[in-house]
Structures are given as C-alpha cells and as structure tokens.
C-alpha cells in the first residue's frame, strides 16, 4: 500500500475514534433506559466530582442548617437535577423540615434543613452517579464519591425572662403566724381521725352490697362465668357478632357448650339428635324445645330459608345460656 493510502487509513481511523468519543450534547440523547438509572441526576462527563458542605456545622436545636451540593466538571451543568432529600427515610429521621433554596450557579444545589433532635450526626449523603460516554458500553455509569459531612446539634438554651422583684413593704405582723382567737391548737381533733377511719371501713362494703342489691342479674352473671365452659361460650358469642357467618358460629358454640357443660354425646349434630340426646338426660320439655328451636333457626339462616342475618340468634343463645345457667346455680 502506498504512503498516501496509509495516511488516508490512519486519518479515517482517527476520525472514527473521535466520533465515538464525542460525548452526547445533553441528556435527551441518552436512551430511555439510561435516563432511568437509579441515582442518576443528569450529569454527563468524564471527571464529574461532587462535594457536600454544611453551614454551620455546629448549632443549637431549632436553628436551620444550610446544606450545599456542588457538582463540578459536568459537560451539561444546566441539565442537572436536584436530588430530592425529603423523600428519603434516612434524612427524615434526622431532619423535620426541608426547604429548597434557589441556586445561584448551575451545578449548585442548596437546602435548608431543620434538625429533629440534639446530637452528633453524619449526614447520609445519597449516591451520585454520572454518565461517562468515553468508557465502553456497560461501564459508562460511574459514581462520584464525596466525604459525608457531620453536624453537631446542641440543645436549645432557654433563657428565662427576668422577673421584676416586688418589694415587701408591710408591717411585721403580716409576716408571722396569725394568733388563734381561742388559743386552741390548729391541728384537727383526735375524734375526726377515728371518724375518717370508720367511714373508710363502712362505705366500701355498703357500696358493694348496694350494687349487688340493685344489679342482681349482673351478680348472677358473674357467678355463671366462673364455669370455664360457660365463660368460653359467652365470649365466643360476643365475637360471633362480628364474624362473617353468625348463624354457623352460634350452632358450633351451642353444640360445644352442651357437650362440655351438659355431657351431650358428640354424635348429636342435628336439632332432632340434640333433642333426643338431652331428653335421655332428663331435661324438661320446655328446655328441649327452646334449644331445638335455636338450632333449627341456625340451619334456616345458614341455608337461606330465612332472610335474617343471624345476629338475633347470638342474643337469643346468650339469653338462653344465662337463663338456664342461672336456674342451675
């Protein structure tokens, strides 16, 4: 190959290398995938650097701290985007107020922050990635590292307002104990202490007796709940009111109560089987009829024969248990 041809090839290779190394003019020339890289704020260049500074680095609680981010050596400083610190949990844990201040030069971002608590903190500066078009594809996103500044927040010093002293200008008799008109002791007599003890010993038992007299049903219910099976049944009925299927819950609660409290055979499930099993235990006919009616209504509500939601069954079953337990006590 002639020297002229060699020179032409070298010139073409140099032009191709320069064309490949030409950085994009703006972020708009990047692909949508590259623009959405995490922690990428639009900086393009081969030697982008960042610096974080605070002013003041030491202050009292309640005062603002100015934080400044400076991005240098970016080929497109006018396109840089401000990092949003207010949405980061690690920053919200330290600061309670975030205010962005207008920037005087491209590539400079200022924040006004209000610390939450007193103490020494190292600021959790976010990762700052930039795009280097001169590197091979797959390695063009680089991270600009910077030292994390620290701040010291001291407790606020509260200076009490000076109070004006009021001069004491009065006769001496105003500053002594007043004399007793009768000359007797100012302490209460002994009988008043004994009266107070007597009232404390009589009033509480009398109040309890009055409450039991005015609320006989509540006292009886307290005795009923001493039985574990009864207590479980009443608590379960209270929860059945908030359940998705009150009728099914009432049926299970009633069968369990009869099996544990009145030794009903576990093989009895239908209303007729329950009635026959309890009849063998010597239950009166009116009791059998009431529990059988409750179980029949449960099946009717469950299988759509009645439009009732089943909440009335909860109250009927609760009254039935309290009534027959009260009769048995």
Residue frames relative to the residue before (quaternion, step in Angstrom):
aa qw qx qy qz dx dy dz
X 1.0000 0.0000 0.0000 0.0000 0.00 0.00 0.00
X 0.4848 -0.6824 0.4672 0.2848 3.54 -0.94 0.89
X 0.6451 -0.5270 0.3852 0.3971 3.51 -1.25 0.30
X 0.6069 0.5436 -0.3591 0.4552 3.55 1.13 -0.58
X 0.6578 0.5021 -0.3143 0.4651 3.60 0.98 -0.79
X 0.6406 0.5187 -0.3315 0.4590 3.58 0.99 -0.80
X 0.6528 0.5114 -0.3200 0.4582 3.57 0.97 -0.77
X 0.6403 0.5211 -0.3295 0.4581 3.56 1.03 -0.75
X 0.6495 0.5089 -0.3194 0.4660 3.61 0.97 -0.83
X 0.6584 0.5031 -0.3207 0.4588 3.59 0.90 -0.83
X 0.6515 0.5087 -0.3245 0.4598 3.57 0.98 -0.82
X 0.6558 0.5096 -0.3233 0.4536 3.58 0.99 -0.79
X 0.6471 0.5118 -0.3225 0.4640 3.60 0.98 -0.82
X 0.6504 0.5075 -0.3257 0.4619 3.60 0.95 -0.76
X 0.6495 0.5117 -0.3237 0.4600 3.56 1.02 -0.79
X 0.6475 0.5148 -0.3169 0.4640 3.61 1.03 -0.83
X 0.6560 0.5008 -0.3235 0.4629 3.60 0.97 -0.80
X 0.6547 0.4993 -0.3240 0.4659 3.58 1.00 -0.76
X 0.6352 0.5272 -0.3361 0.4535 3.57 1.06 -0.71
X 0.6618 0.4913 -0.3141 0.4713 3.58 1.01 -0.77
X 0.7062 0.4621 -0.2704 0.4633 3.59 1.00 -0.71
X 0.4772 0.6735 -0.4521 0.3381 3.60 1.22 -0.13
X 0.3548 -0.7510 0.5075 0.2294 3.64 -0.57 1.04
X 0.5572 -0.5815 0.4542 0.3808 3.60 -1.15 0.48
X 0.5470 -0.6518 0.4228 0.3118 3.51 -1.04 0.83
X 0.8083 -0.0176 0.0490 0.5865 3.62 1.03 -0.70
X 0.6937 -0.4559 0.3572 0.4282 3.52 -1.37 0.07
X 0.5661 0.6240 -0.3872 0.3746 3.58 1.12 -0.55
X 0.6620 0.5128 -0.3112 0.4493 3.62 1.15 -0.51
X 0.5501 0.5861 -0.4085 0.4324 3.59 1.25 -0.10
X 0.5563 -0.5958 0.4589 0.3534 3.55 -1.22 0.49
X 0.6422 -0.5291 0.3707 0.4125 3.63 -1.15 0.45
X 0.6322 0.5280 -0.3456 0.4496 3.60 1.02 -0.70
X 0.6697 0.4947 -0.3085 0.4600 3.59 0.95 -0.83
X 0.6422 0.5312 -0.3383 0.4370 3.60 1.00 -0.71
X 0.7169 0.4543 -0.2492 0.4664 3.59 1.11 -0.65
X 0.3247 0.7417 -0.5228 0.2668 3.59 1.17 0.35
X 0.5207 -0.6469 0.4563 0.3196 3.57 -1.01 0.81
X 0.8439 0.1429 -0.1477 0.4956 3.56 -1.16 0.81
X 0.4971 0.6072 -0.4563 0.4195 3.61 1.15 0.61
X 0.0981 -0.8300 0.5490 -0.0061 3.56 -0.59 1.22
X 0.7225 -0.4986 0.2345 0.4177 3.59 1.12 0.68
X 0.4935 0.6675 -0.4445 0.3366 3.62 1.19 0.01
X 0.0459 -0.7785 0.6258 -0.0137 3.58 -0.91 1.04
X 0.4404 0.6672 -0.5104 0.3169 3.57 -0.86 0.98
X 0.5412 -0.6464 0.4441 0.3033 3.52 -1.32 0.21
X 0.8082 0.1825 -0.0983 0.5512 3.60 1.14 -0.39
X 0.1272 0.8233 -0.5405 0.1177 3.58 0.90 0.93
X 0.0459 -0.7827 0.6207 0.0048 3.57 -0.97 0.91
X 0.1841 -0.7685 0.6038 0.1049 3.54 -1.25 0.54
X 0.0539 -0.7719 0.6328 0.0273 3.54 -1.24 0.56
X 0.1538 -0.7712 0.6145 0.0638 3.57 -0.99 0.95
X 0.0130 0.7915 -0.6097 0.0395 3.57 -0.87 0.98
X 0.1902 -0.7634 0.6076 0.1091 3.55 -1.22 0.60
X 0.0002 -0.7798 0.6257 -0.0188 3.53 -1.18 0.66
X 0.5269 -0.3698 -0.7465 0.1683 1.59 -1.08 2.23
X 0.5219 -0.6354 0.4679 0.3240 3.57 -1.23 0.42
X 0.7593 0.2055 -0.1306 0.6035 3.57 1.30 -0.22
X 0.2228 0.7809 -0.5531 0.1859 3.57 -0.69 1.06
X 0.5884 -0.5791 0.4391 0.3545 3.53 -1.35 0.09
X 0.5984 -0.5559 0.4434 0.3691 3.52 -1.27 0.52
X 0.7185 0.3862 -0.3153 0.4849 3.56 -0.87 1.00
X 0.6602 0.4642 -0.3150 0.4995 3.60 1.24 -0.25
X 0.5093 -0.6474 0.4789 0.3035 3.58 -1.20 0.57
X 0.2093 -0.7343 0.6329 0.1284 3.52 -1.29 0.62
X 0.2668 -0.7670 0.5656 0.1437 3.58 -0.85 0.99
X 0.1137 -0.7835 0.6106 0.0154 3.55 -0.75 1.15
X 0.0879 -0.8068 0.5842 0.0064 3.59 -0.84 1.01
X 0.1402 -0.7492 0.6441 0.0643 3.55 -1.02 0.97
X 0.0710 -0.7912 0.6074 0.0027 3.56 -0.77 1.10
X 0.1170 -0.7815 0.6124 0.0256 3.56 -0.74 1.15
X 0.0743 -0.8208 0.5662 -0.0133 3.59 -0.59 1.20
X 0.8219 0.2889 -0.2197 0.4390 3.54 -1.42 0.42
X 0.4274 0.6657 -0.4992 0.3536 3.61 1.09 0.58
X 0.4567 -0.6996 0.4821 0.2638 3.59 -0.96 0.88
X 0.7764 0.2509 -0.1339 0.5625 3.61 1.20 -0.41
X 0.0239 -0.8532 0.5205 0.0258 3.65 0.60 1.01
X 0.6313 0.5519 -0.3505 0.4172 3.61 1.06 -0.56
X 0.6962 0.4698 -0.2765 0.4671 3.62 1.18 -0.39
X 0.4480 0.7052 -0.4605 0.2999 3.60 1.20 -0.05
X 0.3003 -0.7543 0.5676 0.1368 3.53 -1.10 0.86
X 0.4858 -0.6685 0.4867 0.2834 3.56 -1.03 0.85
X 0.4018 -0.6879 0.5397 0.2721 3.66 -0.82 0.85
X 0.3366 -0.7481 0.5429 0.1795 3.56 -0.88 0.99
X 0.1655 -0.8180 0.5474 0.0624 3.58 -0.37 1.25
X 0.5918 0.6148 -0.3716 0.3656 3.61 1.11 -0.55
X 0.6960 0.4627 -0.2828 0.4706 3.64 1.15 -0.43
X 0.5868 0.5795 -0.3757 0.4228 3.61 1.23 0.05
X 0.4687 -0.7109 0.4440 0.2789 3.63 -0.65 1.09
X 0.6526 0.5277 -0.3412 0.4233 3.61 0.96 -0.75
X 0.6590 0.4756 -0.3127 0.4918 3.60 1.14 -0.53
X 0.6486 0.5146 -0.3238 0.4579 3.61 1.02 -0.77
X 0.6015 0.5580 -0.3683 0.4373 3.61 1.15 -0.42
X 0.7217 0.4118 -0.2386 0.5027 3.61 1.16 -0.55
X 0.8038 0.2254 -0.0835 0.5442 3.58 0.95 -0.91
X 0.2925 -0.7783 0.5361 0.1458 3.54 -1.06 0.78
X 0.7750 0.2353 -0.1494 0.5672 3.60 1.21 -0.23
X 0.0714 -0.7892 0.6099 0.0082 3.58 -0.92 0.95
X 0.0726 0.7799 -0.6177 0.0696 3.56 -0.83 1.04
X 0.2802 -0.7515 0.5763 0.1568 3.57 -0.85 1.03
X 0.2057 -0.7817 0.5801 0.1002 3.56 -0.90 0.99
X 0.5748 -0.6052 0.4089 0.3690 3.60 -1.01 0.71
X 0.3804 -0.7384 0.5221 0.1936 3.53 -1.06 0.88
X 0.4165 -0.7259 0.4975 0.2283 3.54 -0.98 0.90
X 0.7953 0.1336 -0.0577 0.5885 3.63 1.04 -0.72
X 0.5676 -0.5819 0.4431 0.3781 3.61 -1.14 0.56
X 0.7677 0.3288 -0.2669 0.4810 3.53 -1.01 0.85
X 0.6721 0.4233 -0.2952 0.5311 3.60 1.28 0.12
X 0.0261 -0.7981 0.6006 -0.0395 3.56 -0.78 1.07
X 0.1088 -0.8051 0.5828 0.0167 3.54 -0.81 1.08
X 0.1170 -0.7719 0.6240 0.0339 3.54 -1.15 0.82
X 0.2076 -0.7205 0.6417 0.1612 3.53 -1.25 0.58
X 0.0654 -0.8211 0.5655 -0.0407 3.57 -0.58 1.23
X 0.1979 -0.7616 0.6065 0.1134 3.57 -1.13 0.71
X 0.3560 -0.7591 0.4990 0.2192 3.65 -0.42 1.14
X 0.4591 -0.6853 0.5055 0.2531 3.53 -1.20 0.71
X 0.8218 0.0926 0.0169 0.5619 3.59 0.82 -1.03
X 0.5349 -0.5978 0.4892 0.3421 3.52 -1.33 0.31
X 0.4514 0.6648 -0.5139 0.3004 3.55 -1.18 0.62
X 0.5145 -0.5993 0.5069 0.3452 3.55 -1.39 -0.11
X 0.0286 -0.8160 0.5756 -0.0446 3.57 -0.78 1.05
X 0.2481 -0.7021 0.6429 0.1796 3.54 -1.20 0.70
X 0.4170 -0.7497 0.4557 0.2373 3.56 -0.52 1.19
X 0.3625 -0.7409 0.5239 0.2125 3.62 -0.85 0.94
X 0.1003 -0.8351 0.5377 0.0583 3.58 0.42 1.19
X 0.4620 -0.6985 0.4665 0.2846 3.60 -0.94 0.83
X 0.5846 -0.5516 0.4574 0.3804 3.56 -1.27 0.38
X 0.1406 -0.7864 0.5988 0.0564 3.59 -0.96 0.88
X 0.0807 -0.8087 0.5826 -0.0042 3.56 -0.45 1.27
X 0.0933 -0.7795 0.6179 0.0431 3.56 -1.13 0.74
X 0.4472 -0.6902 0.5178 0.2355 3.53 -1.30 0.50
X 0.1100 -0.7867 0.6070 0.0238 3.58 -0.74 1.17
X 0.2321 -0.8215 0.4996 0.1470 3.63 -0.13 1.19
X 0.6182 0.5776 -0.3508 0.4015 3.61 1.19 -0.28
X 0.6064 0.5368 -0.3597 0.4634 3.59 1.26 -0.07
X 0.6264 -0.5312 0.3916 0.4148 3.61 -1.20 0.38
X 0.6168 -0.5576 0.4066 0.3785 3.54 -1.20 0.57
X 0.7160 0.3740 -0.3226 0.4933 3.55 -0.96 0.97
X 0.7654 0.2720 -0.1709 0.5576 3.58 1.24 -0.36
X 0.4272 0.7494 -0.4324 0.2625 3.58 1.25 0.19
X 0.6552 0.4630 -0.3281 0.4987 3.61 1.14 -0.40
X 0.0295 -0.7981 0.5996 -0.0514 3.54 -0.59 1.23
X 0.3804 -0.7107 0.5490 0.2209 3.57 -1.31 0.38
X 0.2674 -0.7428 0.5958 0.1476 3.53 -0.93 0.99
X 0.2010 -0.8073 0.5484 0.0848 3.56 -0.44 1.23
X 0.0063 -0.7854 0.6183 -0.0267 3.54 -1.12 0.76
X 0.5469 -0.6105 0.4615 0.3394 3.54 -1.20 0.58
X 0.3991 -0.7142 0.5272 0.2294 3.56 -1.01 0.87
X 0.3332 -0.7536 0.5224 0.2196 3.63 -0.60 1.01
X 0.2852 -0.7362 0.5893 0.1716 3.56 -1.25 0.44
X 0.1431 -0.7670 0.6196 0.0857 3.54 -1.21 0.61
X 0.2001 -0.7436 0.6263 0.1213 3.52 -1.27 0.55
X 0.1069 -0.7958 0.5959 0.0132 3.53 -0.63 1.20
X 0.1857 -0.7947 0.5732 0.0736 3.56 -0.64 1.14
X 0.5873 -0.5701 0.4213 0.3906 3.60 -1.10 0.55
X 0.5315 -0.6308 0.4634 0.3239 3.51 -1.10 0.73
X 0.3323 -0.7307 0.5679 0.1820 3.54 -0.98 0.90
X 0.1676 -0.7861 0.5915 0.0643 3.54 -0.62 1.18
X 0.1609 -0.7898 0.5883 0.0641 3.53 -0.60 1.15
X 0.3477 -0.7554 0.5052 0.2308 3.59 -0.48 1.10
X 0.5157 -0.6382 0.4751 0.3179 3.51 -1.07 0.75
X 0.4883 -0.6690 0.4615 0.3179 3.59 -0.85 0.84
X 0.2487 -0.7699 0.5741 0.1253 3.51 -0.92 0.93
X 0.4407 -0.6969 0.5035 0.2583 3.52 -0.94 0.89
X 0.3809 -0.7262 0.5297 0.2164 3.53 -0.87 0.97
X 0.3003 -0.7493 0.5685 0.1587 3.50 -0.90 1.02
X 0.3729 -0.7379 0.5048 0.2483 3.62 -0.55 1.00
X 0.3639 -0.7147 0.5624 0.2015 3.51 -1.09 0.87
X 0.1183 0.7902 -0.5832 0.1466 3.50 -0.28 1.29
X 0.4153 0.6698 -0.5040 0.3535 3.58 -0.02 1.36
X 0.6289 -0.5304 0.3928 0.4110 3.58 -1.19 0.34
X 0.6350 -0.5673 0.3737 0.3678 3.58 -1.17 0.59
X 0.6185 0.5742 -0.3694 0.3889 3.60 1.04 -0.61
X 0.5962 0.5786 -0.3644 0.4207 3.59 1.23 -0.36
X 0.7105 0.4593 -0.2527 0.4695 3.62 1.18 -0.40
X 0.6319 0.5069 -0.3439 0.4749 3.63 1.21 0.25
X 0.6446 -0.4954 0.3988 0.4243 3.58 -1.33 0.16
X 0.4665 -0.6772 0.4782 0.3084 3.59 -0.89 0.82
X 0.4401 -0.6945 0.4894 0.2907 3.60 -0.83 0.79
X 0.4820 -0.6578 0.4991 0.2930 3.56 -1.14 0.74
X 0.5051 -0.6754 0.4518 0.2908 3.54 -0.95 0.92
X 0.7601 0.3492 -0.1924 0.5132 3.59 1.07 -0.73
X 0.4806 -0.6750 0.4374 0.3494 3.57 1.24 -0.25
X 0.5116 0.6423 -0.4311 0.3742 3.64 1.24 0.05
X 0.6322 -0.5333 0.4073 0.3874 3.57 -1.33 0.34
X 0.4663 -0.6943 0.4814 0.2620 3.56 -1.10 0.77
X 0.5528 0.6054 -0.4064 0.4034 3.68 1.20 -0.26
X 0.5709 -0.6085 0.4154 0.3624 3.63 -1.09 0.63
X 0.5688 -0.6086 0.4220 0.3577 3.60 -1.10 0.59
X 0.6544 -0.5455 0.3600 0.3804 3.58 -1.26 0.48
X 0.6354 0.5595 -0.3516 0.3995 3.61 0.96 -0.81
X 0.6016 0.5719 -0.3730 0.4146 3.63 1.13 -0.54
X 0.6270 0.5230 -0.3428 0.4645 3.59 1.10 -0.65
X 0.6533 0.4979 -0.3185 0.4732 3.59 0.98 -0.79
X 0.6293 0.5263 -0.3379 0.4612 3.60 1.03 -0.67
X 0.6411 0.5214 -0.3239 0.4606 3.57 1.02 -0.76
X 0.6510 0.5028 -0.3166 0.4724 3.61 1.01 -0.80
X 0.6459 0.5210 -0.3258 0.4529 3.58 1.00 -0.77
X 0.6413 0.5142 -0.3268 0.4664 3.58 0.99 -0.78
X 0.6632 0.5035 -0.3117 0.4577 3.61 0.97 -0.81
X 0.6852 0.4780 -0.2935 0.4646 3.61 1.11 -0.61
X 0.7264 0.4413 -0.2401 0.4690 3.61 1.10 -0.60
X 0.6777 0.5460 -0.3171 0.3768 3.59 0.82 -0.94
X 0.6800 0.4831 -0.3456 0.4297 3.71 0.71 -0.81
X 0.6780 0.4570 -0.3345 0.4686 3.69 0.78 -0.80
X 0.6344 0.5226 -0.3427 0.4550 3.59 1.02 -0.72
X 0.6428 0.5213 -0.3272 0.4562 3.60 1.02 -0.74
X 0.6442 0.5092 -0.3219 0.4713 3.59 1.01 -0.79
X 0.6565 0.5049 -0.3155 0.4631 3.59 0.93 -0.87
X 0.6445 0.5143 -0.3242 0.4637 3.60 0.99 -0.78
X 0.6514 0.5077 -0.3241 0.4614 3.57 0.97 -0.80
X 0.6622 0.4947 -0.3147 0.4667 3.61 0.92 -0.81
X 0.6460 0.5158 -0.3282 0.4570 3.58 1.08 -0.69
X 0.7265 0.4231 -0.2406 0.4851 3.60 1.01 -0.84
X 0.7682 0.2544 -0.1606 0.5651 3.63 1.19 -0.34
X 0.0138 -0.8338 0.5519 0.0061 3.63 0.49 1.07
X 0.6368 0.5353 -0.3449 0.4346 3.62 1.02 -0.72
X 0.6470 0.5153 -0.3265 0.4575 3.58 0.99 -0.76
X 0.6467 0.5010 -0.3255 0.4742 3.60 1.00 -0.76
X 0.6498 0.5043 -0.3246 0.4671 3.58 0.98 -0.79
X 0.6387 0.5240 -0.3297 0.4570 3.58 1.02 -0.79
X 0.6209 0.5345 -0.3477 0.4560 3.60 1.04 -0.67
X 0.6501 0.4915 -0.3209 0.4824 3.61 1.04 -0.71
X 0.6322 0.5425 -0.3400 0.4362 3.57 1.01 -0.79
X 0.6955 0.5041 -0.2821 0.4274 3.58 0.91 -0.92
X 0.4786 0.6543 -0.4556 0.3678 3.60 1.24 -0.05
X 0.6199 0.5132 -0.3438 0.4839 3.60 1.15 -0.56
X 0.4879 -0.7012 0.4327 0.2882 3.59 -0.72 1.05
X 0.6664 0.5060 -0.3168 0.4466 3.60 0.87 -0.88
X 0.6518 0.4991 -0.3225 0.4712 3.60 1.01 -0.77
X 0.6509 0.5212 -0.3201 0.4497 3.59 0.94 -0.86
X 0.6521 0.5066 -0.3163 0.4671 3.58 0.98 -0.83
X 0.6603 0.5142 -0.3150 0.4476 3.59 0.96 -0.87
X 0.6847 0.4809 -0.3019 0.4569 3.61 0.86 -0.87
X 0.6503 0.5007 -0.3235 0.4710 3.59 1.02 -0.75
X 0.6510 0.5116 -0.3205 0.4601 3.58 1.01 -0.77
X 0.6278 0.5261 -0.3453 0.4582 3.62 1.03 -0.68
X 0.6284 0.5316 -0.3422 0.4532 3.59 1.04 -0.71
X 0.6797 0.4661 -0.2912 0.4857 3.60 1.04 -0.74
X 0.5951 0.5934 -0.3688 0.3971 3.61 1.12 -0.60
X 0.5748 0.5994 -0.3870 0.4006 3.61 1.12 -0.49
X 0.7329 0.3907 -0.2277 0.5083 3.59 1.13 -0.60
X 0.5257 0.6562 -0.4013 0.3635 3.61 1.24 0.00
X 0.6244 -0.5692 0.3796 0.3768 3.59 -1.24 0.32
X 0.7926 0.1666 -0.0826 0.5806 3.63 1.12 -0.58
X 0.1680 -0.8317 0.5195 0.1003 3.63 0.22 1.22
X 0.6335 0.5506 -0.3501 0.4159 3.61 0.97 -0.78
X 0.6646 0.4864 -0.3088 0.4758 3.61 0.90 -0.86
X 0.6477 0.5164 -0.3234 0.4574 3.58 0.98 -0.78
X 0.6442 0.5186 -0.3260 0.4581 3.61 0.96 -0.83
X 0.6452 0.5240 -0.3298 0.4476 3.60 0.94 -0.84
X 0.6697 0.4850 -0.3025 0.4741 3.62 0.92 -0.89
X 0.6562 0.5166 -0.3197 0.4475 3.59 0.93 -0.87
X 0.6628 0.5066 -0.3107 0.4555 3.61 0.92 -0.88
X 0.6671 0.4926 -0.3079 0.4665 3.61 0.90 -0.87
X 0.6603 0.4914 -0.3222 0.4676 3.60 0.94 -0.79
X 0.6356 0.5301 -0.3305 0.4536 3.58 0.97 -0.82
X 0.6754 0.4852 -0.3013 0.4665 3.62 0.89 -0.90
X 0.6608 0.5082 -0.3199 0.4502 3.61 0.98 -0.75
X 0.7368 0.4207 -0.2441 0.4696 3.60 0.92 -0.86
X 0.7509 0.4158 -0.2196 0.4637 3.57 0.91 -0.89
X 0.8173 0.2139 -0.0761 0.5296 3.59 0.96 -0.88
X 0.4810 -0.7302 0.4013 0.2727 3.58 1.26 0.54
X 0.2084 0.7712 -0.5651 0.2062 3.55 0.88 0.91
X 0.5352 -0.6304 0.4366 0.3543 3.67 -0.89 0.78
X 0.5267 -0.6569 0.4462 0.3033 3.56 -1.04 0.80
X 0.6002 0.5820 -0.3635 0.4110 3.62 1.19 -0.37
X 0.6050 0.5578 -0.3681 0.4329 3.65 1.18 -0.27
X 0.0223 0.8179 -0.5711 0.0657 3.56 -0.65 1.16
X 0.7177 0.4160 -0.2618 0.4933 3.60 0.87 -0.89
X 0.6617 -0.5046 0.3552 0.4258 3.62 -1.18 0.36
X 0.6578 0.5027 -0.3209 0.4600 3.61 0.97 -0.77
X 0.6547 0.5056 -0.3188 0.4628 3.60 0.94 -0.82
X 0.6368 0.5171 -0.3292 0.4677 3.59 1.01 -0.78
X 0.6631 0.5060 -0.3126 0.4544 3.60 0.91 -0.88
X 0.6634 0.4960 -0.3103 0.4664 3.61 0.94 -0.85
X 0.6633 0.5098 -0.3198 0.4447 3.61 0.96 -0.84
X 0.6989 0.4548 -0.2798 0.4758 3.60 0.95 -0.81
X 0.5789 0.5719 -0.3866 0.4340 3.58 1.11 -0.54
X 0.6444 0.5222 -0.3223 0.4562 3.59 1.08 -0.69
X 0.6570 0.4942 -0.3055 0.4804 3.58 1.24 -0.41
X 0.5717 -0.6364 0.3587 0.3734 3.59 1.28 0.08
X 0.3266 0.7478 -0.5191 0.2542 3.61 1.11 0.53
X 0.5188 -0.6262 0.4728 0.3394 3.63 -1.04 0.66
X 0.6334 -0.5735 0.3731 0.3614 3.53 -1.18 0.59
X 0.6505 0.5229 -0.3445 0.4298 3.62 0.96 -0.75
X 0.6305 0.5150 -0.3379 0.4724 3.60 1.08 -0.66
X 0.6453 0.5176 -0.3199 0.4620 3.59 0.97 -0.86
X 0.6641 0.5138 -0.3149 0.4426 3.55 0.93 -0.84
X 0.6636 0.5146 -0.3185 0.4398 3.60 0.97 -0.76
X 0.6988 0.4441 -0.2948 0.4770 3.60 0.84 -0.90
X 0.6176 0.5334 -0.3530 0.4577 3.57 1.07 -0.66
X 0.6432 0.5176 -0.3255 0.4609 3.60 0.99 -0.77
X 0.6379 0.5220 -0.3351 0.4564 3.61 0.99 -0.75
X 0.6855 0.4788 -0.2930 0.4637 3.59 0.90 -0.90
X 0.6203 0.5280 -0.3469 0.4649 3.59 1.06 -0.71
X 0.6601 0.4972 -0.3130 0.4681 3.62 0.93 -0.81
X 0.6015 0.5511 -0.3606 0.4522 3.60 1.08 -0.68
X 0.6736 0.4772 -0.3019 0.4769 3.59 0.89 -0.89
X 0.6455 0.5277 -0.3348 0.4390 3.60 0.99 -0.77
X 0.6714 0.4796 -0.3019 0.4776 3.58 0.96 -0.79
X 0.6578 0.5298 -0.3144 0.4333 3.58 0.95 -0.85
X 0.7872 0.3214 -0.1567 0.5024 3.59 0.93 -0.92
X 0.6523 -0.6048 0.2934 0.3500 3.59 1.17 0.56
X 0.4503 0.6925 -0.4667 0.3162 3.59 1.15 0.20
X 0.7543 0.2248 -0.1496 0.5984 3.60 1.26 -0.39
X 0.4433 -0.6986 0.5030 0.2500 3.52 -1.17 0.64
X 0.4279 0.7055 -0.4677 0.3170 3.60 1.26 0.01
X 0.4820 -0.6791 0.4771 0.2808 3.60 -1.08 0.77
X 0.5508 -0.6280 0.3895 0.3879 3.59 1.22 -0.32
X 0.5021 0.6654 -0.4306 0.3458 3.59 1.22 -0.16
X 0.6236 0.5362 -0.3526 0.4464 3.61 1.08 -0.62
X 0.5924 0.5691 -0.3653 0.4378 3.58 1.16 -0.53
X 0.6004 0.5624 -0.3652 0.4358 3.58 1.06 -0.67
X 0.6923 0.4658 -0.2792 0.4751 3.58 0.85 -0.95
X 0.6404 0.5219 -0.3363 0.4522 3.64 0.98 -0.77
X 0.6720 0.4870 -0.3009 0.4698 3.58 0.94 -0.86
X 0.6346 0.5260 -0.3438 0.4500 3.58 0.97 -0.75
X 0.6696 0.4826 -0.3047 0.4753 3.62 0.91 -0.87
X 0.6259 0.5396 -0.3428 0.4467 3.59 1.02 -0.74
X 0.6711 0.4857 -0.3061 0.4691 3.62 0.91 -0.88
X 0.6794 0.4839 -0.3058 0.4591 3.60 0.85 -0.89
X 0.6553 0.5154 -0.3271 0.4449 3.59 0.97 -0.79
X 0.7442 0.4055 -0.2526 0.4668 3.60 0.73 -0.93
X 0.6054 0.5072 -0.3703 0.4889 3.59 1.13 -0.45
X 0.6354 0.5186 -0.3337 0.4647 3.58 1.04 -0.70
X 0.6513 0.4996 -0.3187 0.4740 3.57 1.05 -0.66
X 0.6899 0.4826 -0.2905 0.4546 3.56 1.10 -0.68
X 0.5964 0.5849 -0.3713 0.4054 3.63 1.16 -0.50
